């Protein structure tokens, strides 16, 4: 068996794994899955990934690398078309949720009280719950002040959902002056990722907590007293 044949075999095995996976696959994970198929090393898998990336150029589905690894995904240009496959529309995220997420993204680690200071309104517990349940944010620690408020940061799931390998790929925001800048930055990020336009057939009732159409979302936020903790 020639070297060319071995490379072709590895390439197609990698392609099959990525096509069937329900999430991104890291190089180490791919190597482990192929351990019984000739045990290719990391270099061979990387060569295969590069070749598959080149093959996907100009196609509707692209091979991309995100924080969690590699995955195939339909290009954002076709998000509207793909959305027709599902009758149920994806939940529309509220501006309040997006502003809260943007503050966490650009100022992490940040407490709920600090978010409220910037936004000038109490943060709804529903918003915090939605961000945690979507696994876009997590508690990364506690500030050593009375009450020990929780500090929030983004997750690898956030990077994966927004098509980012790392936070360094975020739209630049040299100086945060107002919420409009946050809105603009998140709008660019969502446009690049397709988030918000992409159908989410797995959406559950809990997702509606951040839905702009969910009844009572804005009043709840306005009525809640400012708090620097989750309690």
Rosetta constraint file for C-alpha pairs under 8 A:
AtomPair CA 1 CA 5 HARMONIC 6.40 0.50
AtomPair CA 1 CA 6 HARMONIC 7.07 0.50
AtomPair CA 2 CA 6 HARMONIC 6.45 0.50
AtomPair CA 3 CA 7 HARMONIC 6.22 0.50
AtomPair CA 4 CA 8 HARMONIC 6.20 0.50
AtomPair CA 5 CA 9 HARMONIC 6.17 0.50
AtomPair CA 6 CA 10 HARMONIC 6.27 0.50
AtomPair CA 7 CA 11 HARMONIC 6.02 0.50
AtomPair CA 7 CA 44 HARMONIC 7.26 0.50
AtomPair CA 7 CA 48 HARMONIC 7.41 0.50
AtomPair CA 8 CA 12 HARMONIC 6.24 0.50
AtomPair CA 9 CA 13 HARMONIC 6.16 0.50
AtomPair CA 10 CA 14 HARMONIC 6.07 0.50
AtomPair CA 10 CA 40 HARMONIC 7.28 0.50
AtomPair CA 10 CA 44 HARMONIC 7.51 0.50
AtomPair CA 10 CA 45 HARMONIC 7.12 0.50
AtomPair CA 10 CA 48 HARMONIC 6.82 0.50
AtomPair CA 11 CA 15 HARMONIC 6.18 0.50
AtomPair CA 11 CA 45 HARMONIC 7.45 0.50
AtomPair CA 11 CA 48 HARMONIC 4.69 0.50
AtomPair CA 11 CA 49 HARMONIC 7.41 0.50
AtomPair CA 11 CA 51 HARMONIC 7.72 0.50
AtomPair CA 11 CA 52 HARMONIC 7.45 0.50
AtomPair CA 12 CA 16 HARMONIC 6.09 0.50
AtomPair CA 13 CA 17 HARMONIC 6.29 0.50
AtomPair CA 13 CA 34 HARMONIC 7.78 0.50
AtomPair CA 14 CA 18 HARMONIC 6.26 0.50
AtomPair CA 14 CA 30 HARMONIC 7.04 0.50
AtomPair CA 14 CA 45 HARMONIC 7.35 0.50
AtomPair CA 14 CA 48 HARMONIC 7.06 0.50
AtomPair CA 14 CA 49 HARMONIC 7.54 0.50
AtomPair CA 15 CA 19 HARMONIC 6.11 0.50
AtomPair CA 15 CA 52 HARMONIC 7.26 0.50
AtomPair CA 16 CA 20 HARMONIC 6.24 0.50
AtomPair CA 17 CA 21 HARMONIC 5.94 0.50
AtomPair CA 17 CA 30 HARMONIC 7.68 0.50
AtomPair CA 18 CA 24 HARMONIC 7.64 0.50
AtomPair CA 18 CA 25 HARMONIC 7.03 0.50
AtomPair CA 18 CA 70 HARMONIC 7.46 0.50
AtomPair CA 18 CA 71 HARMONIC 5.86 0.50
AtomPair CA 18 CA 72 HARMONIC 6.62 0.50
AtomPair CA 19 CA 71 HARMONIC 7.79 0.50
AtomPair CA 19 CA 72 HARMONIC 6.70 0.50
AtomPair CA 21 CA 25 HARMONIC 7.45 0.50
AtomPair CA 21 CA 71 HARMONIC 7.94 0.50
AtomPair CA 23 CA 71 HARMONIC 6.74 0.50
AtomPair CA 24 CA 66 HARMONIC 7.43 0.50
AtomPair CA 24 CA 68 HARMONIC 5.44 0.50
AtomPair CA 24 CA 69 HARMONIC 4.81 0.50
AtomPair CA 24 CA 70 HARMONIC 4.85 0.50
AtomPair CA 24 CA 71 HARMONIC 4.77 0.50
AtomPair CA 25 CA 29 HARMONIC 6.07 0.50
AtomPair CA 25 CA 30 HARMONIC 6.50 0.50
AtomPair CA 25 CA 68 HARMONIC 6.62 0.50
AtomPair CA 25 CA 69 HARMONIC 4.68 0.50
AtomPair CA 25 CA 70 HARMONIC 5.14 0.50
AtomPair CA 25 CA 71 HARMONIC 6.61 0.50
AtomPair CA 26 CA 30 HARMONIC 6.30 0.50
AtomPair CA 26 CA 68 HARMONIC 6.36 0.50
AtomPair CA 26 CA 69 HARMONIC 4.04 0.50
AtomPair CA 26 CA 70 HARMONIC 6.13 0.50
AtomPair CA 27 CA 31 HARMONIC 6.15 0.50
AtomPair CA 27 CA 42 HARMONIC 6.64 0.50
AtomPair CA 27 CA 45 HARMONIC 6.84 0.50
AtomPair CA 27 CA 46 HARMONIC 7.26 0.50
AtomPair CA 27 CA 69 HARMONIC 7.00 0.50
AtomPair CA 27 CA 70 HARMONIC 7.93 0.50
AtomPair CA 28 CA 32 HARMONIC 6.16 0.50
AtomPair CA 28 CA 42 HARMONIC 7.18 0.50
AtomPair CA 29 CA 33 HARMONIC 6.21 0.50
AtomPair CA 30 CA 34 HARMONIC 6.19 0.50
AtomPair CA 30 CA 45 HARMONIC 7.54 0.50
AtomPair CA 31 CA 35 HARMONIC 6.08 0.50
AtomPair CA 31 CA 39 HARMONIC 6.99 0.50
AtomPair CA 31 CA 40 HARMONIC 6.47 0.50
AtomPair CA 31 CA 41 HARMONIC 6.58 0.50
AtomPair CA 31 CA 42 HARMONIC 6.58 0.50
AtomPair CA 31 CA 45 HARMONIC 7.04 0.50
AtomPair CA 34 CA 38 HARMONIC 7.14 0.50
AtomPair CA 34 CA 39 HARMONIC 5.81 0.50
AtomPair CA 34 CA 40 HARMONIC 6.96 0.50
AtomPair CA 35 CA 39 HARMONIC 4.19 0.50
AtomPair CA 35 CA 40 HARMONIC 7.07 0.50
AtomPair CA 40 CA 44 HARMONIC 5.87 0.50
AtomPair CA 40 CA 45 HARMONIC 6.74 0.50
AtomPair CA 41 CA 45 HARMONIC 6.51 0.50
AtomPair CA 42 CA 46 HARMONIC 6.05 0.50
AtomPair CA 43 CA 47 HARMONIC 6.15 0.50
AtomPair CA 44 CA 48 HARMONIC 6.27 0.50
AtomPair CA 45 CA 49 HARMONIC 6.18 0.50
AtomPair CA 46 CA 50 HARMONIC 6.19 0.50
AtomPair CA 47 CA 51 HARMONIC 6.23 0.50
AtomPair CA 48 CA 52 HARMONIC 6.14 0.50
AtomPair CA 49 CA 53 HARMONIC 6.05 0.50
AtomPair CA 50 CA 54 HARMONIC 6.30 0.50
AtomPair CA 51 CA 55 HARMONIC 6.22 0.50
AtomPair CA 52 CA 56 HARMONIC 6.24 0.50
AtomPair CA 52 CA 63 HARMONIC 7.04 0.50
AtomPair CA 53 CA 57 HARMONIC 6.77 0.50
AtomPair CA 53 CA 62 HARMONIC 7.07 0.50
AtomPair CA 53 CA 63 HARMONIC 5.25 0.50
AtomPair CA 53 CA 64 HARMONIC 7.31 0.50
AtomPair CA 56 CA 60 HARMONIC 7.95 0.50
AtomPair CA 56 CA 61 HARMONIC 6.62 0.50
AtomPair CA 56 CA 62 HARMONIC 5.17 0.50
AtomPair CA 56 CA 63 HARMONIC 6.32 0.50
AtomPair CA 57 CA 62 HARMONIC 6.83 0.50
AtomPair CA 60 CA 74 HARMONIC 5.74 0.50
AtomPair CA 60 CA 75 HARMONIC 5.76 0.50
AtomPair CA 60 CA 78 HARMONIC 7.47 0.50
AtomPair CA 61 CA 72 HARMONIC 6.28 0.50
AtomPair CA 61 CA 73 HARMONIC 5.26 0.50
AtomPair CA 61 CA 74 HARMONIC 4.22 0.50
AtomPair CA 61 CA 75 HARMONIC 5.73 0.50
AtomPair CA 62 CA 72 HARMONIC 5.53 0.50
AtomPair CA 62 CA 73 HARMONIC 5.57 0.50
AtomPair CA 62 CA 74 HARMONIC 6.26 0.50
AtomPair CA 62 CA 75 HARMONIC 6.35 0.50
AtomPair CA 63 CA 70 HARMONIC 6.91 0.50
AtomPair CA 63 CA 71 HARMONIC 5.67 0.50
AtomPair CA 63 CA 72 HARMONIC 4.48 0.50
AtomPair CA 63 CA 73 HARMONIC 6.59 0.50
AtomPair CA 64 CA 70 HARMONIC 5.72 0.50
AtomPair CA 64 CA 71 HARMONIC 5.72 0.50
AtomPair CA 64 CA 72 HARMONIC 6.37 0.50
AtomPair CA 64 CA 73 HARMONIC 7.46 0.50
AtomPair CA 65 CA 69 HARMONIC 5.57 0.50
AtomPair CA 65 CA 70 HARMONIC 4.43 0.50
AtomPair CA 65 CA 71 HARMONIC 6.58 0.50
AtomPair CA 65 CA 163 HARMONIC 7.82 0.50
AtomPair CA 65 CA 164 HARMONIC 7.86 0.50
AtomPair CA 65 CA 165 HARMONIC 6.57 0.50
AtomPair CA 66 CA 70 HARMONIC 6.19 0.50
AtomPair CA 66 CA 71 HARMONIC 7.82 0.50
AtomPair CA 66 CA 159 HARMONIC 6.83 0.50
AtomPair CA 66 CA 160 HARMONIC 5.38 0.50
AtomPair CA 66 CA 163 HARMONIC 5.63 0.50
AtomPair CA 66 CA 164 HARMONIC 5.14 0.50
AtomPair CA 66 CA 165 HARMONIC 4.23 0.50
AtomPair CA 66 CA 166 HARMONIC 7.77 0.50
AtomPair CA 67 CA 156 HARMONIC 6.04 0.50
AtomPair CA 67 CA 159 HARMONIC 5.89 0.50
AtomPair CA 67 CA 160 HARMONIC 5.70 0.50
AtomPair CA 67 CA 164 HARMONIC 6.23 0.50
AtomPair CA 67 CA 165 HARMONIC 4.14 0.50
AtomPair CA 67 CA 166 HARMONIC 6.19 0.50
AtomPair CA 68 CA 156 HARMONIC 6.69 0.50
AtomPair CA 68 CA 157 HARMONIC 7.71 0.50
AtomPair CA 68 CA 160 HARMONIC 6.31 0.50
AtomPair CA 68 CA 165 HARMONIC 7.77 0.50
AtomPair CA 74 CA 78 HARMONIC 6.84 0.50
AtomPair CA 74 CA 79 HARMONIC 7.54 0.50
AtomPair CA 75 CA 79 HARMONIC 7.19 0.50
AtomPair CA 76 CA 191 HARMONIC 7.98 0.50
AtomPair CA 76 CA 192 HARMONIC 7.28 0.50
AtomPair CA 76 CA 193 HARMONIC 6.88 0.50
AtomPair CA 76 CA 194 HARMONIC 5.33 0.50
AtomPair CA 78 CA 82 HARMONIC 6.17 0.50
AtomPair CA 79 CA 83 HARMONIC 6.04 0.50
AtomPair CA 79 CA 194 HARMONIC 6.84 0.50
AtomPair CA 79 CA 197 HARMONIC 6.28 0.50
AtomPair CA 79 CA 198 HARMONIC 5.69 0.50
AtomPair CA 79 CA 199 HARMONIC 7.93 0.50
AtomPair CA 80 CA 84 HARMONIC 6.99 0.50
AtomPair CA 80 CA 197 HARMONIC 7.02 0.50
AtomPair CA 80 CA 198 HARMONIC 7.69 0.50
AtomPair CA 81 CA 85 HARMONIC 7.79 0.50
AtomPair CA 82 CA 198 HARMONIC 7.82 0.50
AtomPair CA 82 CA 199 HARMONIC 7.52 0.50
AtomPair CA 83 CA 89 HARMONIC 7.84 0.50
AtomPair CA 83 CA 197 HARMONIC 7.67 0.50
AtomPair CA 83 CA 198 HARMONIC 6.56 0.50
AtomPair CA 83 CA 199 HARMONIC 5.38 0.50
AtomPair CA 86 CA 199 HARMONIC 7.14 0.50
AtomPair CA 86 CA 201 HARMONIC 7.16 0.50
AtomPair CA 88 CA 201 HARMONIC 7.62 0.50
AtomPair CA 89 CA 199 HARMONIC 6.82 0.50
AtomPair CA 90 CA 196 HARMONIC 7.25 0.50
AtomPair CA 90 CA 197 HARMONIC 7.55 0.50
AtomPair CA 90 CA 198 HARMONIC 7.32 0.50
AtomPair CA 90 CA 199 HARMONIC 5.34 0.50
AtomPair CA 90 CA 200 HARMONIC 5.59 0.50
AtomPair CA 90 CA 201 HARMONIC 7.54 0.50
AtomPair CA 90 CA 203 HARMONIC 7.38 0.50
AtomPair CA 91 CA 196 HARMONIC 7.66 0.50
AtomPair CA 91 CA 203 HARMONIC 7.86 0.50
AtomPair CA 91 CA 207 HARMONIC 6.96 0.50
AtomPair CA 91 CA 208 HARMONIC 6.28 0.50
AtomPair CA 91 CA 210 HARMONIC 7.79 0.50
AtomPair CA 91 CA 211 HARMONIC 5.34 0.50
AtomPair CA 91 CA 212 HARMONIC 7.67 0.50
AtomPair CA 92 CA 196 HARMONIC 6.49 0.50
AtomPair CA 92 CA 210 HARMONIC 7.63 0.50
AtomPair CA 92 CA 211 HARMONIC 5.01 0.50
AtomPair CA 92 CA 212 HARMONIC 5.56 0.50
AtomPair CA 92 CA 213 HARMONIC 7.26 0.50
AtomPair CA 93 CA 97 HARMONIC 6.56 0.50
AtomPair CA 93 CA 98 HARMONIC 6.89 0.50
AtomPair CA 93 CA 196 HARMONIC 7.11 0.50
AtomPair CA 93 CA 210 HARMONIC 5.53 0.50
AtomPair CA 93 CA 211 HARMONIC 4.87 0.50
AtomPair CA 93 CA 212 HARMONIC 5.58 0.50
AtomPair CA 94 CA 98 HARMONIC 6.32 0.50
AtomPair CA 94 CA 210 HARMONIC 6.01 0.50
AtomPair CA 94 CA 211 HARMONIC 5.74 0.50
AtomPair CA 94 CA 212 HARMONIC 4.47 0.50
AtomPair CA 95 CA 99 HARMONIC 5.98 0.50
AtomPair CA 95 CA 212 HARMONIC 7.79 0.50
AtomPair CA 96 CA 100 HARMONIC 6.19 0.50
AtomPair CA 96 CA 127 HARMONIC 7.89 0.50
AtomPair CA 97 CA 101 HARMONIC 6.11 0.50
AtomPair CA 97 CA 127 HARMONIC 5.74 0.50
AtomPair CA 97 CA 210 HARMONIC 6.26 0.50
AtomPair CA 98 CA 102 HARMONIC 5.94 0.50
AtomPair CA 98 CA 183 HARMONIC 7.52 0.50
AtomPair CA 98 CA 186 HARMONIC 7.41 0.50
AtomPair CA 99 CA 103 HARMONIC 6.20 0.50
AtomPair CA 99 CA 119 HARMONIC 7.92 0.50
AtomPair CA 99 CA 179 HARMONIC 7.10 0.50
AtomPair CA 99 CA 182 HARMONIC 6.69 0.50
AtomPair CA 99 CA 183 HARMONIC 6.64 0.50
AtomPair CA 100 CA 104 HARMONIC 6.39 0.50
AtomPair CA 100 CA 115 HARMONIC 6.75 0.50
AtomPair CA 100 CA 123 HARMONIC 7.82 0.50
AtomPair CA 100 CA 127 HARMONIC 7.96 0.50
AtomPair CA 101 CA 105 HARMONIC 6.09 0.50
AtomPair CA 101 CA 131 HARMONIC 7.58 0.50
AtomPair CA 102 CA 106 HARMONIC 6.12 0.50
AtomPair CA 102 CA 182 HARMONIC 6.01 0.50
AtomPair CA 102 CA 183 HARMONIC 7.61 0.50
AtomPair CA 102 CA 186 HARMONIC 6.44 0.50
AtomPair CA 103 CA 107 HARMONIC 5.57 0.50
AtomPair CA 103 CA 108 HARMONIC 7.45 0.50
AtomPair CA 103 CA 110 HARMONIC 7.89 0.50
AtomPair CA 103 CA 115 HARMONIC 6.67 0.50
AtomPair CA 103 CA 182 HARMONIC 7.35 0.50
AtomPair CA 104 CA 108 HARMONIC 5.01 0.50
AtomPair CA 104 CA 109 HARMONIC 6.86 0.50
AtomPair CA 104 CA 110 HARMONIC 6.13 0.50
AtomPair CA 104 CA 115 HARMONIC 7.90 0.50
AtomPair CA 104 CA 137 HARMONIC 7.90 0.50
AtomPair CA 104 CA 152 HARMONIC 6.47 0.50
AtomPair CA 104 CA 153 HARMONIC 5.93 0.50
AtomPair CA 104 CA 154 HARMONIC 6.95 0.50
AtomPair CA 105 CA 153 HARMONIC 6.87 0.50
AtomPair CA 105 CA 154 HARMONIC 6.20 0.50
AtomPair CA 108 CA 151 HARMONIC 7.77 0.50
AtomPair CA 108 CA 152 HARMONIC 6.39 0.50
AtomPair CA 108 CA 153 HARMONIC 5.12 0.50
AtomPair CA 108 CA 154 HARMONIC 7.57 0.50
AtomPair CA 109 CA 140 HARMONIC 7.19 0.50
AtomPair CA 109 CA 151 HARMONIC 5.40 0.50
AtomPair CA 109 CA 152 HARMONIC 5.25 0.50
AtomPair CA 109 CA 153 HARMONIC 5.18 0.50
AtomPair CA 110 CA 114 HARMONIC 6.36 0.50
AtomPair CA 110 CA 115 HARMONIC 7.09 0.50
AtomPair CA 110 CA 151 HARMONIC 5.00 0.50
AtomPair CA 110 CA 152 HARMONIC 5.35 0.50
AtomPair CA 110 CA 153 HARMONIC 7.09 0.50
AtomPair CA 111 CA 115 HARMONIC 6.44 0.50
AtomPair CA 111 CA 143 HARMONIC 7.93 0.50
AtomPair CA 111 CA 149 HARMONIC 6.34 0.50
AtomPair CA 111 CA 150 HARMONIC 5.76 0.50
AtomPair CA 111 CA 151 HARMONIC 4.55 0.50
AtomPair CA 111 CA 152 HARMONIC 6.12 0.50
AtomPair CA 111 CA 228 HARMONIC 6.28 0.50
AtomPair CA 111 CA 229 HARMONIC 7.08 0.50
AtomPair CA 112 CA 116 HARMONIC 6.28 0.50
AtomPair CA 112 CA 123 HARMONIC 7.07 0.50
AtomPair CA 112 CA 149 HARMONIC 7.63 0.50
AtomPair CA 112 CA 150 HARMONIC 7.37 0.50
AtomPair CA 112 CA 151 HARMONIC 7.44 0.50
AtomPair CA 112 CA 152 HARMONIC 7.89 0.50
AtomPair CA 112 CA 227 HARMONIC 6.68 0.50
AtomPair CA 112 CA 228 HARMONIC 5.08 0.50
AtomPair CA 112 CA 229 HARMONIC 6.00 0.50
AtomPair CA 112 CA 230 HARMONIC 7.47 0.50
AtomPair CA 113 CA 117 HARMONIC 6.28 0.50
AtomPair CA 113 CA 226 HARMONIC 6.68 0.50
AtomPair CA 113 CA 227 HARMONIC 5.38 0.50
AtomPair CA 113 CA 228 HARMONIC 3.76 0.50
AtomPair CA 113 CA 229 HARMONIC 6.88 0.50
AtomPair CA 114 CA 118 HARMONIC 6.55 0.50
AtomPair CA 114 CA 228 HARMONIC 7.18 0.50
AtomPair CA 115 CA 119 HARMONIC 6.19 0.50
AtomPair CA 115 CA 123 HARMONIC 7.52 0.50
AtomPair CA 116 CA 120 HARMONIC 5.47 0.50
AtomPair CA 116 CA 121 HARMONIC 5.43 0.50
AtomPair CA 116 CA 122 HARMONIC 5.39 0.50
AtomPair CA 116 CA 123 HARMONIC 6.10 0.50
AtomPair CA 116 CA 226 HARMONIC 6.72 0.50
AtomPair CA 116 CA 227 HARMONIC 7.95 0.50
AtomPair CA 117 CA 121 HARMONIC 7.36 0.50
AtomPair CA 118 CA 179 HARMONIC 7.99 0.50
AtomPair CA 119 CA 179 HARMONIC 7.35 0.50
AtomPair CA 121 CA 221 HARMONIC 7.34 0.50
AtomPair CA 121 CA 222 HARMONIC 6.38 0.50
AtomPair CA 121 CA 226 HARMONIC 7.18 0.50
AtomPair CA 122 CA 221 HARMONIC 5.79 0.50
AtomPair CA 122 CA 222 HARMONIC 6.13 0.50
AtomPair CA 122 CA 223 HARMONIC 7.63 0.50
AtomPair CA 122 CA 224 HARMONIC 5.75 0.50
AtomPair CA 122 CA 225 HARMONIC 5.85 0.50
AtomPair CA 122 CA 226 HARMONIC 4.58 0.50
AtomPair CA 122 CA 227 HARMONIC 7.19 0.50
AtomPair CA 123 CA 127 HARMONIC 7.04 0.50
AtomPair CA 123 CA 128 HARMONIC 7.60 0.50
AtomPair CA 123 CA 221 HARMONIC 5.67 0.50
AtomPair CA 123 CA 224 HARMONIC 7.33 0.50
AtomPair CA 123 CA 226 HARMONIC 7.14 0.50
AtomPair CA 124 CA 128 HARMONIC 6.76 0.50
AtomPair CA 124 CA 217 HARMONIC 7.75 0.50
AtomPair CA 124 CA 220 HARMONIC 6.26 0.50
AtomPair CA 124 CA 221 HARMONIC 4.27 0.50
AtomPair CA 124 CA 222 HARMONIC 7.77 0.50
AtomPair CA 124 CA 224 HARMONIC 6.60 0.50
AtomPair CA 125 CA 129 HARMONIC 6.04 0.50
AtomPair CA 125 CA 221 HARMONIC 7.74 0.50
AtomPair CA 125 CA 230 HARMONIC 7.81 0.50
AtomPair CA 126 CA 130 HARMONIC 6.00 0.50
AtomPair CA 126 CA 209 HARMONIC 5.57 0.50
AtomPair CA 126 CA 210 HARMONIC 6.96 0.50
AtomPair CA 126 CA 217 HARMONIC 7.77 0.50
AtomPair CA 127 CA 131 HARMONIC 6.25 0.50
AtomPair CA 127 CA 209 HARMONIC 6.65 0.50
AtomPair CA 127 CA 210 HARMONIC 5.79 0.50
AtomPair CA 128 CA 132 HARMONIC 6.21 0.50
AtomPair CA 129 CA 133 HARMONIC 6.01 0.50
AtomPair CA 129 CA 209 HARMONIC 7.86 0.50
AtomPair CA 130 CA 134 HARMONIC 6.05 0.50
AtomPair CA 130 CA 206 HARMONIC 6.94 0.50
AtomPair CA 130 CA 207 HARMONIC 6.26 0.50
AtomPair CA 130 CA 209 HARMONIC 5.99 0.50
AtomPair CA 130 CA 210 HARMONIC 5.94 0.50
AtomPair CA 131 CA 135 HARMONIC 6.22 0.50
AtomPair CA 131 CA 136 HARMONIC 5.55 0.50
AtomPair CA 131 CA 137 HARMONIC 5.82 0.50
AtomPair CA 132 CA 136 HARMONIC 6.23 0.50
AtomPair CA 132 CA 137 HARMONIC 5.44 0.50
AtomPair CA 132 CA 138 HARMONIC 6.06 0.50
AtomPair CA 133 CA 206 HARMONIC 7.90 0.50
AtomPair CA 134 CA 207 HARMONIC 7.69 0.50
AtomPair CA 135 CA 155 HARMONIC 6.73 0.50
AtomPair CA 135 CA 157 HARMONIC 6.05 0.50
AtomPair CA 135 CA 158 HARMONIC 6.88 0.50
AtomPair CA 136 CA 154 HARMONIC 5.75 0.50
AtomPair CA 136 CA 155 HARMONIC 5.48 0.50
AtomPair CA 136 CA 156 HARMONIC 7.69 0.50
AtomPair CA 136 CA 157 HARMONIC 5.81 0.50
AtomPair CA 136 CA 158 HARMONIC 4.36 0.50
AtomPair CA 137 CA 152 HARMONIC 6.44 0.50
AtomPair CA 137 CA 153 HARMONIC 5.45 0.50
AtomPair CA 137 CA 154 HARMONIC 4.28 0.50
AtomPair CA 137 CA 155 HARMONIC 5.39 0.50
AtomPair CA 137 CA 158 HARMONIC 7.19 0.50
AtomPair CA 138 CA 152 HARMONIC 5.61 0.50
AtomPair CA 138 CA 153 HARMONIC 5.65 0.50
AtomPair CA 138 CA 154 HARMONIC 6.23 0.50
AtomPair CA 138 CA 155 HARMONIC 6.51 0.50
AtomPair CA 139 CA 150 HARMONIC 6.26 0.50
AtomPair CA 139 CA 151 HARMONIC 5.60 0.50
AtomPair CA 139 CA 152 HARMONIC 4.67 0.50
AtomPair CA 139 CA 153 HARMONIC 6.41 0.50
AtomPair CA 140 CA 150 HARMONIC 7.63 0.50
AtomPair CA 140 CA 151 HARMONIC 5.71 0.50
AtomPair CA 140 CA 152 HARMONIC 5.64 0.50
AtomPair CA 140 CA 153 HARMONIC 5.96 0.50
AtomPair CA 141 CA 150 HARMONIC 6.02 0.50
AtomPair CA 141 CA 151 HARMONIC 5.23 0.50
AtomPair CA 141 CA 152 HARMONIC 7.41 0.50
AtomPair CA 142 CA 148 HARMONIC 5.44 0.50
AtomPair CA 142 CA 149 HARMONIC 5.46 0.50
AtomPair CA 142 CA 150 HARMONIC 4.49 0.50
AtomPair CA 142 CA 151 HARMONIC 5.32 0.50
AtomPair CA 143 CA 148 HARMONIC 5.14 0.50
AtomPair CA 143 CA 149 HARMONIC 5.58 0.50
AtomPair CA 143 CA 150 HARMONIC 6.54 0.50
AtomPair CA 143 CA 151 HARMONIC 6.65 0.50
AtomPair CA 144 CA 148 HARMONIC 5.45 0.50
AtomPair CA 144 CA 149 HARMONIC 7.91 0.50
AtomPair CA 145 CA 149 HARMONIC 7.53 0.50
AtomPair CA 147 CA 229 HARMONIC 7.38 0.50
AtomPair CA 148 CA 229 HARMONIC 7.44 0.50
AtomPair CA 149 CA 228 HARMONIC 5.49 0.50
AtomPair CA 149 CA 229 HARMONIC 4.29 0.50
AtomPair CA 149 CA 230 HARMONIC 7.23 0.50
AtomPair CA 150 CA 228 HARMONIC 7.72 0.50
AtomPair CA 150 CA 229 HARMONIC 5.63 0.50
AtomPair CA 150 CA 230 HARMONIC 6.82 0.50
AtomPair CA 154 CA 158 HARMONIC 6.31 0.50
AtomPair CA 154 CA 159 HARMONIC 7.99 0.50
AtomPair CA 155 CA 159 HARMONIC 6.75 0.50
AtomPair CA 156 CA 160 HARMONIC 6.18 0.50
AtomPair CA 157 CA 161 HARMONIC 6.04 0.50
AtomPair CA 158 CA 162 HARMONIC 6.13 0.50
AtomPair CA 159 CA 163 HARMONIC 5.96 0.50
AtomPair CA 159 CA 164 HARMONIC 4.72 0.50
AtomPair CA 159 CA 165 HARMONIC 6.39 0.50
AtomPair CA 159 CA 166 HARMONIC 6.63 0.50
AtomPair CA 159 CA 167 HARMONIC 7.49 0.50
AtomPair CA 160 CA 164 HARMONIC 5.94 0.50
AtomPair CA 160 CA 165 HARMONIC 7.37 0.50
AtomPair CA 161 CA 193 HARMONIC 7.25 0.50
AtomPair CA 161 CA 195 HARMONIC 7.17 0.50
AtomPair CA 162 CA 189 HARMONIC 7.03 0.50
AtomPair CA 162 CA 190 HARMONIC 6.82 0.50
AtomPair CA 162 CA 192 HARMONIC 7.66 0.50
AtomPair CA 162 CA 193 HARMONIC 4.80 0.50
AtomPair CA 162 CA 194 HARMONIC 7.62 0.50
AtomPair CA 162 CA 195 HARMONIC 6.58 0.50
AtomPair CA 163 CA 192 HARMONIC 7.71 0.50
AtomPair CA 163 CA 193 HARMONIC 5.42 0.50
AtomPair CA 164 CA 169 HARMONIC 6.33 0.50
AtomPair CA 164 CA 170 HARMONIC 7.66 0.50
AtomPair CA 165 CA 169 HARMONIC 7.09 0.50
AtomPair CA 166 CA 170 HARMONIC 7.88 0.50
AtomPair CA 170 CA 189 HARMONIC 7.18 0.50
AtomPair CA 171 CA 185 HARMONIC 6.01 0.50
AtomPair CA 171 CA 188 HARMONIC 7.23 0.50
AtomPair CA 171 CA 189 HARMONIC 6.80 0.50
AtomPair CA 172 CA 185 HARMONIC 7.70 0.50
AtomPair CA 173 CA 181 HARMONIC 7.79 0.50
AtomPair CA 173 CA 185 HARMONIC 7.35 0.50
AtomPair CA 176 CA 181 HARMONIC 6.84 0.50
AtomPair CA 176 CA 182 HARMONIC 7.56 0.50
AtomPair CA 177 CA 181 HARMONIC 7.08 0.50
AtomPair CA 178 CA 182 HARMONIC 7.06 0.50
AtomPair CA 179 CA 183 HARMONIC 6.21 0.50
AtomPair CA 180 CA 184 HARMONIC 6.18 0.50
AtomPair CA 181 CA 185 HARMONIC 6.17 0.50
AtomPair CA 182 CA 186 HARMONIC 6.13 0.50
AtomPair CA 183 CA 187 HARMONIC 5.96 0.50
AtomPair CA 184 CA 188 HARMONIC 6.32 0.50
AtomPair CA 185 CA 189 HARMONIC 6.30 0.50
AtomPair CA 186 CA 190 HARMONIC 5.98 0.50
AtomPair CA 187 CA 191 HARMONIC 6.08 0.50
AtomPair CA 188 CA 192 HARMONIC 6.29 0.50
AtomPair CA 189 CA 193 HARMONIC 6.28 0.50
AtomPair CA 190 CA 194 HARMONIC 5.62 0.50
AtomPair CA 190 CA 195 HARMONIC 5.11 0.50
AtomPair CA 190 CA 196 HARMONIC 6.96 0.50
AtomPair CA 191 CA 195 HARMONIC 7.07 0.50
AtomPair CA 194 CA 198 HARMONIC 5.63 0.50
AtomPair CA 203 CA 207 HARMONIC 6.17 0.50
AtomPair CA 204 CA 208 HARMONIC 7.48 0.50
AtomPair CA 205 CA 209 HARMONIC 7.75 0.50
AtomPair CA 207 CA 211 HARMONIC 6.91 0.50
AtomPair CA 208 CA 213 HARMONIC 7.83 0.50
AtomPair CA 208 CA 214 HARMONIC 5.94 0.50
AtomPair CA 209 CA 214 HARMONIC 6.47 0.50
AtomPair CA 209 CA 217 HARMONIC 7.39 0.50
AtomPair CA 210 CA 214 HARMONIC 7.34 0.50
AtomPair CA 210 CA 217 HARMONIC 7.73 0.50
AtomPair CA 212 CA 217 HARMONIC 7.49 0.50
AtomPair CA 216 CA 220 HARMONIC 5.87 0.50
AtomPair CA 217 CA 221 HARMONIC 6.39 0.50
AtomPair CA 218 CA 222 HARMONIC 6.26 0.50
AtomPair CA 219 CA 223 HARMONIC 5.97 0.50
AtomPair CA 220 CA 224 HARMONIC 6.15 0.50
AtomPair CA 227 CA 231 HARMONIC 7.76 0.50
